[in-house]
Amino acid sequence: MTFTDADISRIVEMAWEDRTSFEAIQAQFGLNESGVVKLMRSHMKASSFRMWRKRMAGRVTKHSALRSTEVDRHRASHTRQA
């Protein structure tokens, strides 16, 4: 899959957001969790990638099936809704 620089920037931003699930990224960009990991590894410094992986390890909010039913959106409130 080929992504624009803007797409890559948005995927990285979504991957860092606690409330954005991997399923939301897949719905918007067609990348599953392993695809997001590969993209993050190739577009981040090694130390930043390790920090992100450590942060995401076991984080319930990154998987829709594990999240609380109270979390019903995947976009930050400051982003433009299309």
C-alpha positions in Angstrom: 0.0 0.0 0.0 1.3 3.5 -0.8 0.5 6.4 1.5 1.0 10.1 1.2 3.1 11.9 3.7 -0.1 13.3 5.2 -1.5 9.8 5.5 1.6 8.5 7.3 1.6 11.5 9.6 -2.1 10.8 10.5 -1.5 7.1 11.0 1.5 7.9 13.4 -0.7 10.4 15.2 -3.5 7.9 15.6 -1.2 5.2 16.7 0.2 7.4 19.5 -3.3 8.4 20.7 -4.5 6.2 23.6 -8.2 6.3 22.6 -7.7 5.4 18.9 -8.0 1.7 18.4 -6.1 -0.3 15.8 -9.4 -1.2 14.3 -10.2 2.5 13.7 -6.8 2.8 11.9 -7.7 -0.3 9.8 -11.1 1.1 8.9 -9.7 4.4 7.8 -6.4 3.3 6.1 -6.7 -0.5 5.6 -3.7 -1.2 7.9 -4.1 -3.9 10.6 -2.1 -3.9 13.8 0.9 -5.6 12.3 0.8 -3.1 9.4 0.8 -0.2 11.8 3.7 -1.7 13.7 5.7 -2.0 10.5 4.9 1.5 9.4 5.8 2.9 12.8 9.1 0.9 12.8 10.0 2.3 9.4 9.1 5.9 10.0 10.4 6.5 13.5 13.8 6.5 15.2 14.5 3.2 16.9 14.3 4.7 20.4 11.0 6.4 19.6 9.6 3.1 18.2 10.7 1.2 21.3 9.0 3.9 23.5 5.8 3.6 21.5 5.8 -0.3 21.7 6.4 -0.2 25.4 3.5 2.3 25.8 1.2 0.3 23.6 2.0 -3.1 25.3 -1.2 -4.3 27.0 -3.1 -1.0 26.5 -6.7 -2.0 26.5 -7.9 1.1 24.6 -5.9 0.1 21.5 -8.3 -2.8 20.8 -12.0 -2.2 20.2 -13.1 -5.5 21.7 -11.3 -4.8 25.0 -12.4 -1.2 25.5 -15.1 0.1 27.7 -18.4 0.7 26.1 -18.1 4.3 27.3 -15.5 4.9 24.6 -17.4 5.3 21.4 -15.3 7.5 19.2 -11.8 7.2 17.7 -11.1 10.7 16.7 -9.6 13.4 18.8 -12.1 16.2 19.5 -9.7 18.7 17.9 -9.6 17.0 14.5 -11.8 17.9 11.6 -14.7 15.6 11.1 -15.2 14.7 7.4 
